[in-house]
Amino acid sequence: MEENAFETDRLRLRPFAADLSDLDALHEIQSDAHHMRFYPHPFSREESRAWIERSLDRQERYGYSLWVIEDRRSGEFLGNCGPIPQVIDGVGEVEIGWSVTPRRARQGIATEAAAAWRDRCLGPLGMDHVISLIRPENVPSRGVAERIGMTVWKETLHGSERWLHLVYRVDVAPAPG
Ligand SMILES: CC(C)(COP(=O)(O)OP(=O)(O)OC[C@H]1O[C@@H](n2cnc3c(N)ncnc32)[C@H](O)[C@@H]1OP(=O)(O)O)[C@@H](O)C(=O)NCCC(=O)NCCS
């Protein structure tokens, strides 16, 4: 992808800054025990730093990655969202991931960012489908997947803990005719 940012109605999406200047804002969210209740544990600062470094590395290698979500008007850091390569049951897939600050919960921000990435993945990036890996009890995240037209495709054991995850999926629309 040539561009290094794009905008939606309310949001600006851009890669993480290489100078790690997003670390404080990201870590404030990822160290919040309630926000991280569906992960193995809240992140340490080192884990948040590694999260950004992995995102930068994926951006370099694949041309896409988890990107920062900012408020278009205020520039406030709202979270991150974007495509991530995954291997599910031995097969390469692209997952769209999302996380939004609890301060701005339930305003449709994750849905707006994820829908924009869905359209880029299934459009200019040329993917024929994308997935999202979600623990069954993560009701907020399931809501985002469903709002962007994903449906449950299958179940898998995923992550270092091998926890059960639903694999949500949405496919590119068939060409007319
Ligand atoms: C999941 C998450 C990104 C949702 O962000 P958000 O911007 O608040 O989501 P949206 O406002 O776009 O909500 C979309 C839909 O999800 C569902 N939803 C969101 N938050 C919910 C909540 N607290 N309880 C129940 N349903 C919820 C609703 O169906 C909602 O649509 P509605 O508000 O019109 O009813 C956010 O809660 C988060 O960052 N959670 C922690 C990190 C995480 O679990 N990430 C996903 C890992 S798979």
Ligand as a Chemical Component Dictionary entry (heavy atoms), coordinates in Angstrom:
data_LIG
# 
_chem_comp.id                   LIG 
_chem_comp.type                 NON-POLYMER 
_chem_comp.pdbx_formal_charge   0 
_chem_comp.three_letter_code    LIG 
# 
loop_
_chem_comp_atom.comp_id 
_chem_comp_atom.atom_id 
_chem_comp_atom.alt_atom_id 
_chem_comp_atom.type_symbol 
_chem_comp_atom.charge 
_chem_comp_atom.model_Cartn_x 
_chem_comp_atom.model_Cartn_y 
_chem_comp_atom.model_Cartn_z 
_chem_comp_atom.pdbx_ordinal 
LIG C1  C1  C 0 -14.526 -4.709  20.991 1  
LIG C2  C2  C 0 -14.293 -3.205  20.948 2  
LIG C3  C3  C 0 -13.171 -2.898  19.942 3  
LIG C4  C4  C 0 -15.597 -2.503  20.515 4  
LIG O1  O1  O 0 -15.313 -1.101  20.313 5  
LIG P1  P1  P 0 -16.487 -0.018  20.185 6  
LIG O2  O2  O 0 -15.945 1.127   19.390 7  
LIG O3  O3  O 0 -17.051 0.257   21.519 8  
LIG O4  O4  O 0 -17.565 -0.834  19.304 9  
LIG P2  P2  P 0 -18.808 -0.230  18.478 10 
LIG O5  O5  O 0 -19.305 1.004   19.163 11 
LIG O6  O6  O 0 -18.425 -0.150  17.046 12 
LIG O7  O7  O 0 -19.901 -1.368  18.712 13 
LIG C5  C5  C 0 -20.366 -2.224  17.683 14 
LIG C6  C6  C 0 -21.344 -3.221  18.254 15 
LIG O8  O8  O 0 -20.655 -4.124  19.129 16 
LIG C7  C7  C 0 -21.508 -4.467  20.242 17 
LIG N1  N1  N 0 -20.952 -3.926  21.487 18 
LIG C8  C8  C 0 -19.941 -3.029  21.622 19 
LIG N2  N2  N 0 -19.687 -2.825  22.935 20 
LIG C9  C9  C 0 -20.534 -3.591  23.623 21 
LIG C10 C10 C 0 -20.751 -3.818  24.998 22 
LIG N3  N3  N 0 -20.019 -3.207  25.947 23 
LIG N4  N4  N 0 -21.701 -4.714  25.367 24 
LIG C11 C11 C 0 -22.453 -5.352  24.442 25 
LIG N5  N5  N 0 -22.290 -5.180  23.100 26 
LIG C12 C12 C 0 -21.351 -4.305  22.705 27 
LIG C13 C13 C 0 -22.852 -3.840  19.921 28 
LIG O9  O9  O 0 -23.563 -4.756  19.107 29 
LIG C14 C14 C 0 -22.423 -2.634  19.112 30 
LIG O10 O10 O 0 -23.425 -2.108  18.290 31 
LIG P3  P3  P 0 -24.549 -1.111  18.949 32 
LIG O11 O11 O 0 -23.824 -0.170  19.870 33 
LIG O12 O12 O 0 -25.132 -0.413  17.749 34 
LIG O13 O13 O 0 -25.485 -2.002  19.653 35 
LIG C15 C15 C 0 -13.882 -2.650  22.362 36 
LIG O14 O14 O 0 -14.858 -3.040  23.296 37 
LIG C16 C16 C 0 -12.531 -3.150  22.811 38 
LIG O15 O15 O 0 -11.518 -2.566  22.460 39 
LIG N6  N6  N 0 -12.500 -4.250  23.603 40 
LIG C17 C17 C 0 -11.254 -4.735  24.179 41 
LIG C18 C18 C 0 -10.278 -5.267  23.169 42 
LIG C19 C19 C 0 -10.830 -6.477  22.433 43 
LIG O16 O16 O 0 -11.432 -7.357  23.026 44 
LIG N7  N7  N 0 -10.588 -6.494  21.109 45 
LIG C20 C20 C 0 -11.049 -7.555  20.246 46 
LIG C21 C21 C 0 -10.297 -8.788  20.395 47 
LIG S1  S1  S 0 -11.043 -10.087 19.373 48 
# 
loop_
_chem_comp_bond.comp_id 
_chem_comp_bond.atom_id_1 
_chem_comp_bond.atom_id_2 
_chem_comp_bond.value_order 
_chem_comp_bond.pdbx_ordinal 
LIG C1  C2  SING 1  
LIG C2  C3  SING 2  
LIG C2  C4  SING 3  
LIG C2  C15 SING 4  
LIG C4  O1  SING 5  
LIG O1  P1  SING 6  
LIG P1  O2  DOUB 7  
LIG P1  O3  SING 8  
LIG P1  O4  SING 9  
LIG O4  P2  SING 10 
LIG P2  O5  DOUB 11 
LIG P2  O6  SING 12 
LIG P2  O7  SING 13 
LIG O7  C5  SING 14 
LIG C5  C6  SING 15 
LIG C6  O8  SING 16 
LIG C6  C14 SING 17 
LIG O8  C7  SING 18 
LIG C7  N1  SING 19 
LIG C7  C13 SING 20 
LIG N1  C8  SING 21 
LIG N1  C12 SING 22 
LIG C8  N2  DOUB 23 
LIG N2  C9  SING 24 
LIG C9  C10 SING 25 
LIG C9  C12 DOUB 26 
LIG C10 N3  SING 27 
LIG C10 N4  DOUB 28 
LIG N4  C11 SING 29 
LIG C11 N5  DOUB 30 
LIG N5  C12 SING 31 
LIG C13 O9  SING 32 
LIG C13 C14 SING 33 
LIG C14 O10 SING 34 
LIG O10 P3  SING 35 
LIG P3  O11 DOUB 36 
LIG P3  O12 SING 37 
LIG P3  O13 SING 38 
LIG C15 O14 SING 39 
LIG C15 C16 SING 40 
LIG C16 O15 DOUB 41 
LIG C16 N6  SING 42 
LIG N6  C17 SING 43 
LIG C17 C18 SING 44 
LIG C18 C19 SING 45 
LIG C19 O16 DOUB 46 
LIG C19 N7  SING 47 
LIG N7  C20 SING 48 
LIG C20 C21 SING 49 
LIG C21 S1  SING 50 
# 
